[in-house]
């Protein structure tokens, strides 16, 4: 029953608040008054409800009508559901009856089918067994066994009595064929009979035992090799290892020495001789035989696959698996062998590598040992080589040629043995380089430096003689190393790597030490030559025409005598002719440079003086013969010296016709300095203008190689002359000055 508008309903907390507000004013009344008041209010509420019912009478009637209709619809729906349930029960009873009938018939048919299948299988087994008994071809028998395989394994057929005899015959026949095939496979591999191996593989594939057979075959190879390694490490004679080819799968293992048993040997040398002989045979012959059989097995597998047989075994996988197991066995054997065997392997690693590389070459590189396989043995071998090399230098403070000979002889032996392997060669080369550095360091400690070791005025003193001896020992060492590398050139070419280059680079230290000894002498020679050439400025008579133009000047005679004496007494004693030749060429170039600079600034000069200097240019070529017999090898400096013999006697007009630029033989600053020599006293030379001495100008020219800097120095002298002429109000310039200015401007423009 609806008593009010649902849209105006109030929450409970609001109602509670109104009750409190309603009862609060009556709290001071008596109980009777409160009852009267409540009755009055109740009466009001009742009237209000009646009024609301009257106001909403139509809506209430409509709701009551809808409720009746809804109740009738629900009753109708309940009746329909009941009828559907009754119909479903009738259908379920009919379906269950049909299903049970079909299920019974299906069970009967299933049993009939099973019986029929057993009869057919039994008939097939009997038929195939009869064919098996009637054929002598092993391959055909294997194919029949392939068809009989599932029948023999059928659990239901195992319970049928009348075929048990045939089943037993098939099982026994299969075992005999497998055993015979295993023997044929081993024999075929040993005799290189590919057809026999292929047939054996086909038979194993028909028996579904190819994977297992191959695993057994690989295990046999590894087991034989492991046994041979034990015999080898035990120090047994080669005859123990040299087994007949029939020792493989079907052969019974012979009684051999147990692993880890100490070999009973008379001497260490005897043990090592037998050990290396046996190990070489093991790697070079027995392992080669196994690898050859594996290669044949790979070819046979390829042929089997071509015939349509399929197998999980890969013809590429078999060689990889075999070689991986071989290397694992070798690694394990090297790690677990006795101490004396490990020491023998380390000290004779080169022999082991020789056998290993020989095997690789014999197998045409189809099987390659990992570089890391022999890495644990390298430490001991390298230590032994280092000890042998260091023993040659032990206790020697001043190495001589004999020490070098011993050192090179040992080094050649060690390198020759190690050249079978790139990694080992690089290691031995590093040891050789370190020991060679130690040799050079000992020689370096004996080198004398100082004023006494530089003098070139007198005969070589004791210190210089000792330095020369040290340099010759260094050269002998360098030459011996190069001869050693030349002797081993063919072996180095067969072994790729950087060993040869690293050894050759290590000789740079010897070159540096020889250069250090030579350099201090060369510096003294250059200093003395510079002083002698500078003395040309004090040469008498160069500014007079009464000077004889034949013969050499005094400074030139002194220079010739000094160069000849210093070279023969101090430089010619060095055995390193290549380095002395290089020093001689450098010294000759330096002499020419000093001579040209001094000649170009020499003034005043008379015509006779210029002719004398021309002769001096020719005598300079003779003076340089001890340094460089063929001056043409010097290149441009030689041509420049000959050009100077012509320039010194040319007139200013002829001088300014010289070519300017990069193609010019004579530098433009040389021509300008020569032009100063033709000018009068007012046109001073650049160094005179700067208040420099001749020595300082030569030093400045040596320290400033840029053409522009030298032209700027000359520009200052020309500017100074022009300013002085203007200040003195000179009407006429020196006749050479305009030509110099024009040539100077052309030279300045030609500079890039």
Residue pairs with C-beta under 8 A, 6 or more apart in sequence:
1 60
2 56
2 59
2 60
2 63
3 49
3 52
3 53
4 52
10 18
26 33
26 34
26 37
29 37
53 60
114 156
118 156
118 157
118 160
121 151
121 154
121 156
121 157
122 157
122 160
122 162
122 163
124 151
125 148
125 151
125 152
125 157
125 163
125 166
125 167
125 170
126 163
126 166
128 144
128 147
128 148
128 151
129 148
129 166
129 169
129 170
131 144
132 141
132 144
132 145
132 148
132 169
132 170
132 173
133 169
135 141
135 144
138 177
138 180
138 181
138 199
138 203
139 199
139 202
139 203
141 173
141 177
142 177
142 181
142 202
142 203
142 206
142 207
143 206
145 170
145 173
145 174
145 177
145 206
145 207
146 206
146 207
146 208
148 170
149 207
149 208
151 157
152 167
152 170
152 171
157 163
157 167
158 167
174 207
177 203
177 207
178 203
178 204
178 207
178 209
181 200
181 203
181 204
182 200
182 213
182 216
182 249
182 250
183 249
183 250
184 196
184 199
184 200
185 196
185 197
185 200
185 201
185 204
185 213
185 217
186 217
186 220
186 248
186 249
186 250
187 193
187 196
188 194
188 195
188 196
188 197
188 200
189 197
189 293
189 296
189 297
190 245
190 246
190 248
190 293
192 292
192 296
194 296
194 299
194 300
194 303
197 296
197 297
197 300
198 300
198 303
198 304
201 210
201 300
201 301
201 304
201 309
202 304
202 307
202 309
204 210
204 213
205 304
205 309
205 311
210 311
210 313
211 311
211 312
211 313
214 297
214 313
214 318
216 249
217 249
217 297
218 318
218 321
218 322
218 325
220 248
220 249
221 248
221 290
221 293
221 294
221 322
222 325
222 326
222 329
224 243
224 247
224 248
224 286
224 290
225 282
225 286
225 287
225 290
225 326
225 329
226 329
226 333
227 253
227 256
228 241
228 282
228 286
229 282
229 329
229 330
229 333
230 256
230 257
230 258
230 259
231 240
231 241
231 256
231 257
231 278
232 241
232 275
232 278
232 279
232 282
233 275
233 333
233 337
233 338
233 341
234 257
234 261
234 263
235 263
235 264
235 265
235 271
235 274
235 275
236 257
236 263
236 274
236 278
237 274
237 278
238 274
238 277
238 278
238 281
240 256
240 278
241 278
241 281
241 282
241 286
242 281
245 289
257 263
260 338
262 338
263 271
265 271
265 274
268 340
271 340
271 344
272 344
272 348
275 341
275 344
276 348
276 351
279 351
279 352
279 355
280 351
280 355
283 352
283 355
283 356
283 358
283 359
284 355
284 358
284 359
284 362
287 326
287 359
288 359
288 362
288 363
290 322
290 326
291 322
291 323
291 359
291 363
291 366
291 367
292 363
294 318
294 319
294 322
295 319
295 363
295 366
297 318
298 315
298 316
298 318
298 319
299 315
301 311
301 313
301 315
301 318
302 315
304 311
305 311
305 315
319 366
319 367
323 367
327 369
327 370
327 373
330 373
331 373
334 342
334 345
334 373
334 376
334 377
335 376
337 345
342 377
342 380
343 380
345 352
345 377
345 380
346 377
346 379
346 380
346 381
346 383
346 384
347 380
347 381
347 384
348 381
349 374
349 377
349 378
349 380
349 381
349 424
350 381
350 417
350 418
350 420
350 421
350 424
351 417
352 374
352 377
353 374
353 420
353 421
353 424
354 420
356 369
356 374
357 420
357 421
359 367
360 367
360 368
360 369
371 423
374 421
374 424
375 423
378 423
378 424
378 427
381 424
382 427
382 428
382 431
385 414
385 418
385 428
385 431
386 431
386 434
386 435
388 410
388 414
389 407
389 410
389 411
389 414
389 431
389 432
389 435
390 435
390 438
391 410
392 403
392 406
392 407
392 410
392 435
393 399
393 403
393 407
393 435
393 438
393 439
393 442
396 403
396 442
397 442
397 446
398 442
398 443
398 446
399 407
399 439
399 442
399 443
399 473
399 477
400 473
401 473
401 476
403 439
404 439
404 473
404 476
404 477
404 480
405 480
407 435
407 439
407 477
408 477
408 480
408 481
408 484
411 432
411 435
411 484
412 484
412 487
412 488
414 428
414 431
414 432
415 425
415 428
415 429
415 432
415 484
415 488
415 499
416 488
416 491
418 424
418 425
418 427
418 428
419 425
419 488
419 491
419 492
419 494
419 495
420 495
421 495
422 495
422 496
422 497
422 499
423 497
425 495
425 497
425 499
426 497
426 498
426 499
426 502
428 499
429 499
429 500
429 502
429 503
430 502
432 503
432 506
433 502
433 503
433 506
436 477
436 481
436 503
436 506
436 507
436 509
437 506
437 509
439 477
440 474
440 477
440 509
440 510
440 513
443 470
443 473
443 474
443 513
444 513
446 466
446 470
447 467
447 470
447 513
447 516
447 517
448 463
448 464
448 466
448 467
449 520
450 463
452 461
452 463
452 464
453 461
453 463
453 464
453 467
453 520
453 521
454 520
454 521
454 523
454 524
455 461
455 464
455 524
456 521
456 524
456 525
456 528
456 566
456 569
456 570
457 528
459 569
460 468
460 569
460 570
460 573
464 521
464 570
467 517
468 517
468 573
468 574
470 513
470 517
471 513
471 514
471 517
471 518
471 574
471 575
471 576
472 573
472 574
472 575
472 576
474 510
474 513
474 514
474 576
475 510
475 514
475 574
475 575
475 576
475 579
476 575
477 510
478 507
478 510
478 511
478 576
481 503
481 504
481 507
482 504
482 507
485 492
485 500
485 503
485 504
492 499
492 500
511 579
514 574
514 576
514 579
515 579
518 571
518 574
518 579
518 580
518 583
521 570
521 571
522 571
522 583
522 586
522 587
525 563
525 566
525 570
525 571
525 587
526 587
526 590
528 562
528 566
529 559
529 562
529 563
529 587
529 590
529 591
529 594
530 594
530 698
532 555
532 558
532 559
532 562
533 555
533 559
533 591
533 594
533 595
533 598
534 598
534 694
534 695
534 698
535 554
535 555
535 558
536 542
536 553
536 555
536 598
536 599
536 602
536 616
537 598
537 602
537 694
539 553
539 554
539 555
541 547
541 608
541 609
541 612
542 602
542 605
542 606
542 609
542 612
542 613
543 604
543 605
543 606
543 609
544 606
544 608
544 609
545 606
545 607
545 608
546 608
547 606
547 608
547 609
547 612
548 608
548 612
549 608
549 611
549 612
549 615
550 615
551 615
552 560
552 615
552 616
552 619
553 612
553 613
553 615
553 616
553 619
556 616
556 619
556 620
556 623
559 591
559 620
559 623
560 619
560 622
560 623
563 591
563 623
563 624
563 626
563 627
564 623
564 626
567 584
567 626
567 627
568 626
571 580
571 583
571 584
572 580
574 580
581 628
584 626
584 627
584 628
585 627
585 628
585 633
585 634
587 627
588 624
588 627
588 628
588 631
588 634
588 637
589 634
589 637
591 620
591 623
591 624
591 627
592 620
592 624
592 634
592 637
592 638
592 640
592 641
593 637
593 702
594 698
595 617
595 620
595 641
595 644
596 640
596 641
596 644
596 670
597 697
597 698
597 701
598 694
598 698
599 613
599 616
599 617
599 644
599 648
600 670
600 673
600 674
600 677
601 673
601 676
601 677
601 685
601 687
601 694
601 697
602 613
602 677
603 676
603 677
603 685
604 677
605 613
605 677
610 648
610 649
611 649
613 648
614 645
614 646
614 648
614 649
617 641
617 642
617 644
617 645
617 648
618 645
620 641
621 631
621 641
621 642
624 631
625 631
628 634
631 638
631 641
632 638
636 665
639 665
640 665
640 666
643 665
643 666
644 666
644 670
647 655
647 658
647 666
647 670
647 671
647 674
648 674
651 678
652 675
652 678
652 735
652 736
652 739
653 739
655 671
655 674
655 675
655 678
655 743
656 671
656 675
656 739
656 740
656 742
656 743
658 664
658 666
658 668
658 671
659 665
659 666
660 668
660 743
660 746
660 747
660 750
661 750
662 750
662 752
667 707
667 710
668 707
668 711
668 743
668 744
668 746
668 747
668 750
669 707
669 710
669 711
669 714
669 747
671 743
672 711
672 714
672 740
672 743
672 744
672 747
673 685
673 686
673 714
675 736
675 739
675 740
675 743
676 683
676 684
676 685
676 686
676 717
676 740
678 736
679 734
679 736
679 737
679 740
680 734
680 736
682 721
682 724
682 725
682 730
682 734
683 717
683 721
683 734
683 736
683 737
684 717
684 720
684 721
685 717
686 697
686 713
686 714
686 716
686 717
687 693
687 694
687 696
687 697
687 700
688 717
689 716
689 717
689 720
690 713
690 716
692 700
700 713
701 710
704 710
707 747
707 751
708 748
708 751
711 744
711 747
711 748
711 751
714 744
715 744
718 737
718 740
718 741
718 744
721 734
721 737
722 733
722 737
725 733
